[in-house]
Amino acid sequence: MKKRFLLVFLFIFVIIFILIFVKNNYKKIQFGNNKNNKSVEKIEEYILNISSYKTTMEVTVTSNKNENKYLIKQEHNNDKNIQIIEEPETIKGVEIIENEGKVEVKNSNLNLSQIYNEYPYISENILWLNSFINLYKNEKNSSKIYELNDEIIMELNNKNNKYFSNIKLFIDRKSGNPKRMIVQDNNQKNKIYILYKEIIINE
């Protein structure tokens, strides 16, 4: 009798052990790849509360006639924005400084009037992450956030500008940091592509 009781007890114990094991491993299989991921809400909160950042980014600007590529360093802190162009060589060293609503372009070696003619959008606010954040906050009815694969996408429909009508910020789900930004016109053609090679936030 005792032997039968022990066998039944062992059988039940083994069944319970198997169920617990399967349940735990099922959770790991389903969510193991996402255990370090942040929620959509946390990432949105993190991005919208960026107060300062430094970044090195590759920028591709596509117009009707050609495509231009740039390597740019940016620094945003409070109301001051500093942008330094590293490439192409023809405008290397150009600094664009925005402070309290004033824009200053510095480079004594260049005829600065040519910058705006030959290199469109370089001085545009749309290149700034903080500009996107402000637009996103102010246009809540036309903005959304969603998941796609391992990325979080913050998307903004800017109906007031036909050239920059759709802006998407792609964010790494694990770190919460921006990876790239795509700016499209009202025909959904890419006008600006920004790849954040390095970014330091709120330091």
Residue pairs with C-beta under 8 A, 6 or more apart in sequence:
34 173
36 174
37 150
37 173
37 174
38 46
38 173
38 174
38 176
40 145
40 146
40 147
40 152
42 176
43 145
43 152
43 171
43 173
43 176
44 145
44 152
44 154
46 176
47 133
47 154
47 169
47 171
47 176
47 178
48 133
48 136
48 137
49 202
50 129
50 130
50 133
50 201
50 202
51 77
51 78
51 202
52 75
52 76
52 77
52 78
52 201
52 202
52 203
53 74
53 75
53 76
53 129
53 130
53 199
53 200
53 201
53 202
54 73
54 74
54 75
54 76
54 199
54 200
54 203
55 73
55 74
55 129
55 196
55 197
55 198
55 199
55 200
56 71
56 72
56 73
56 86
56 196
56 197
56 198
56 199
57 71
57 72
57 73
57 74
57 194
57 195
57 196
57 197
57 199
58 69
58 70
58 71
58 72
58 194
58 195
58 197
59 69
59 70
59 71
59 72
59 127
59 192
59 193
59 194
59 195
60 67
60 68
60 69
60 70
60 192
60 193
60 194
61 67
61 68
61 69
61 70
61 119
61 120
61 121
61 122
61 191
61 192
62 189
62 190
62 191
62 192
62 193
63 120
63 191
68 88
68 119
69 87
69 88
70 85
70 86
70 87
70 88
70 119
70 122
71 85
71 86
71 87
72 83
72 84
72 85
72 86
72 127
73 83
73 84
73 86
74 81
74 82
74 83
74 84
74 127
74 128
74 129
75 81
75 82
75 83
76 82
76 128
76 129
76 130
79 99
79 100
80 97
80 98
80 99
80 100
81 96
81 97
81 98
81 99
81 128
81 130
82 95
82 96
82 97
83 95
83 96
83 97
83 122
83 127
84 93
84 94
84 95
85 91
85 92
85 93
85 94
85 95
85 122
86 92
91 107
91 110
91 115
91 119
91 122
93 107
93 109
94 105
94 106
94 107
94 110
94 112
94 115
94 122
95 104
95 105
95 106
95 107
96 103
96 104
96 105
96 106
96 122
96 123
97 103
97 104
97 105
97 106
98 104
103 123
105 112
105 115
105 123
115 122
115 123
116 122
116 123
121 127
121 191
121 192
125 131
126 132
126 164
126 167
126 183
126 192
127 192
127 194
129 169
129 178
129 181
132 154
132 156
132 167
132 169
132 181
135 143
135 156
135 158
135 167
136 143
136 154
136 156
139 156
139 157
139 158
142 156
142 157
142 158
142 159
143 154
143 155
143 156
143 157
144 154
144 155
145 152
145 153
145 154
145 155
146 152
146 153
146 155
147 153
147 173
150 172
150 173
150 174
151 170
151 171
151 172
151 173
151 179
152 170
152 171
152 173
153 168
153 169
153 170
153 171
154 168
154 169
154 171
155 166
155 167
155 168
155 169
156 166
156 167
156 168
157 165
157 166
158 164
158 165
158 166
158 167
159 165
162 185
162 186
163 185
163 186
163 191
164 183
164 184
164 185
164 191
164 192
165 184
165 185
165 186
166 183
166 184
166 185
166 186
166 188
167 181
167 182
167 183
167 184
168 181
168 182
168 184
169 178
169 180
169 181
170 178
170 179
170 180
170 181
170 182
171 177
171 178
171 179
172 178
172 179
177 196
177 199
177 201
178 196
178 199
179 195
179 196
180 193
180 194
180 195
180 196
181 192
181 193
181 194
181 196
182 190
182 192
182 193
182 194
183 190
183 191
183 192
183 193
183 194
184 190
184 191
185 191
